[in-house]
Amino acid sequence: MTEMVDQTAFRGALGRFASGVTVVTTVLDGIDHAMTASAFCSVSLDPPLVLVCSHKSSRFHDAVLDSGVWGVSILAEEGTAASAWFAHRGRPLETQFDTIAHRRGDAGVILLDQSLAWLECTTDSVVDGGDHTILIGAVTGAGVRDDLDDPLLYYRSHYGTIVRSPDSEKTIEVDDA
């Protein structure tokens, strides 16, 4: 039997994990769908796979399951307003991209211009994840912008960006003891 976890503590612990911010898009029957997601990560380099989690009650959820193709825009700091907009439930589908600079990728999905990088994916597998569905995508296209280098981050329900340190995992000496 699973012991119940205090939901306030659980949400508080997860909120203390800083993450990047993405907008994930799909198109179904000529209608574009989008959602803001921080539950995104790489899965494999060979083959190139990523995952994103979609809440089962969102209208994006059913659209992406039915379409099988999706785009991921990894937002730059300048994408804060877009992130907030696509996190807002109930926005009108037909006009949701009217004030957001974007383009269509080769797979036909929208990719946001305020992105550091973008990926285009086809659904490789779907895994039940409680109140979310975990979509694992085979990456069919990728690109980066070299003129931007300030990622949009999310931490404890607030947006932020990074403060760069001269240290990295390659520059810090580790005691092998």
KAVENCOR-V601292 format. One record per residue. N is the residue number from 1. RES is the residue in one small letter. SS is DSSP state (alpha for helix, beta for strand, coil for the rest). OMEGA is omega in radians with two decimals (none if undefined). NEAR is the number of other ideal C-beta (glycine too) atoms within 8 Angstrom. Layout:
N/RES/SS/OMEGA/NEAR  N/RES/SS/OMEGA/NEAR
This chain:
1/m/coil/-3.12/2  2/t/coil/3.08/3  3/e/coil/-3.14/4  4/m/coil/3.11/4  5/v/coil/3.07/6  6/d/coil/-3.05/6  7/q/alpha/3.11/6  8/t/alpha/3.11/6  9/a/alpha/3.13/8  10/f/alpha/3.12/9  11/r/alpha/3.11/8  12/g/alpha/3.12/8  13/a/alpha/3.14/8  14/l/alpha/3.12/7  15/g/alpha/3.14/9  16/r/coil/3.02/8  17/f/coil/3.12/7  18/a/coil/3.14/7  19/s/beta/2.98/10  20/g/beta/-3.12/11  21/v/coil/3.10/16  22/t/beta/2.87/13  23/v/beta/-3.11/16  24/v/beta/-3.06/17  25/t/beta/3.00/13  26/t/beta/3.06/15  27/v/beta/-3.13/12  28/l/beta/3.14/10  29/d/coil/3.10/3  30/g/coil/-3.14/4  31/i/beta/3.14/9  32/d/beta/3.10/11  33/h/beta/-3.13/13  34/a/beta/3.02/13  35/m/beta/2.99/11  36/t/beta/-3.13/12  37/a/beta/2.96/12  38/s/coil/3.09/9  39/a/coil/-3.09/8  40/f/beta/3.05/13  41/c/beta/3.04/6  42/s/beta/3.12/6  43/v/beta/-3.03/7  44/s/beta/3.02/7  45/l/coil/-3.10/4  46/d/coil/0.10/4  47/p/coil/-3.14/5  48/p/coil/-3.13/9  49/l/beta/3.03/12  50/v/beta/3.04/14  51/l/beta/3.03/11  52/v/beta/3.13/14  53/c/beta/-3.14/12  54/s/beta/3.11/14  55/h/beta/-3.05/8  56/k/coil/-3.10/8  57/s/coil/-3.11/5  58/s/coil/3.10/9  59/r/alpha/3.06/7  60/f/alpha/-3.06/12  61/h/alpha/-3.09/12  62/d/alpha/-3.14/7  63/a/alpha/-3.11/12  64/v/alpha/3.08/16  65/l/alpha/-3.12/11  66/d/alpha/-3.06/7  67/s/alpha/-3.14/10  68/g/coil/3.10/7  69/v/beta/-3.11/12  70/w/beta/3.10/15  71/g/beta/3.10/15  72/v/beta/3.04/15  73/s/beta/3.13/14  74/i/beta/-2.91/12  75/l/beta/2.93/18  76/a/beta/3.13/12  77/e/alpha/-3.13/9  78/e/alpha/3.13/8  79/g/alpha/-3.10/15  80/t/alpha/-3.11/10  81/a/alpha/3.11/6  82/a/alpha/3.11/12  83/s/alpha/-3.14/14  84/a/alpha/-3.13/9  85/w/alpha/-3.08/10  86/f/alpha/3.00/12  87/a/alpha/-3.09/7  88/h/coil/3.11/7  89/r/coil/3.02/4  90/g/coil/3.10/3  91/r/coil/-3.10/8  92/p/coil/-3.12/5  93/l/coil/-3.00/9  94/e/coil/-3.06/5  95/t/coil/-3.01/6  96/q/coil/-3.14/12  97/f/coil/-3.04/9  98/d/coil/-3.11/5  99/t/coil/-3.12/3  100/i/coil/3.13/10  101/a/coil/-3.07/5  102/h/beta/3.04/9  103/r/beta/3.06/6  104/r/beta/3.07/7  105/g/coil/-3.13/12  106/d/coil/-3.14/6  107/a/coil/3.11/11  108/g/coil/3.14/7  109/v/coil/3.13/14  110/i/beta/3.04/13  111/l/beta/-3.06/14  112/l/beta/3.13/14  113/d/coil/-3.11/7  114/q/coil/-3.08/11  115/s/beta/2.99/13  116/l/beta/-3.09/11  117/a/beta/3.13/9  118/w/beta/3.14/13  119/l/beta/2.98/12  120/e/beta/-2.99/16  121/c/beta/2.88/15  122/t/beta/-3.10/9  123/t/beta/3.12/14  124/d/beta/3.11/8  125/s/beta/-3.11/5  126/v/beta/-3.10/9  127/v/beta/3.08/7  128/d/beta/3.12/6  129/g/beta/3.13/8  130/g/coil/-3.14/4  131/d/coil/3.08/6  132/h/beta/2.95/10  133/t/beta/3.10/12  134/i/beta/3.12/11  135/l/beta/3.06/13  136/i/beta/-3.06/13  137/g/beta/2.98/15  138/a/beta/-3.08/11  139/v/beta/-3.13/11  140/t/beta/3.13/8  141/g/beta/3.14/9  142/a/beta/3.08/9  143/g/beta/3.12/6  144/v/beta/3.01/6  145/r/coil/3.11/9  146/d/coil/-3.10/4  147/d/coil/3.09/3  148/l/coil/3.11/8  149/d/coil/3.11/4  150/d/coil/-3.08/10  151/p/beta/2.99/13  152/l/coil/3.14/15  153/l/beta/3.12/12  154/y/beta/-3.11/12  155/y/beta/3.12/10  156/r/coil/3.09/5  157/s/coil/3.10/4  158/h/beta/3.05/6  159/y/beta/3.08/9  160/g/beta/3.04/8  161/t/coil/-3.04/9  162/i/coil/2.91/7  163/v/coil/-3.03/4  164/r/coil/3.07/4  165/s/coil/3.09/5  166/p/coil/-3.10/4  167/d/coil/3.01/5  168/s/coil/3.12/6  169/e/coil/3.14/4  170/k/coil/-3.09/4  171/t/coil/-3.11/6  172/i/coil/3.12/7  173/e/coil/-3.14/3  174/v/coil/3.09/4  175/d/coil/-3.10/4  176/d/coil/-3.07/3  177/a/coil/none/2
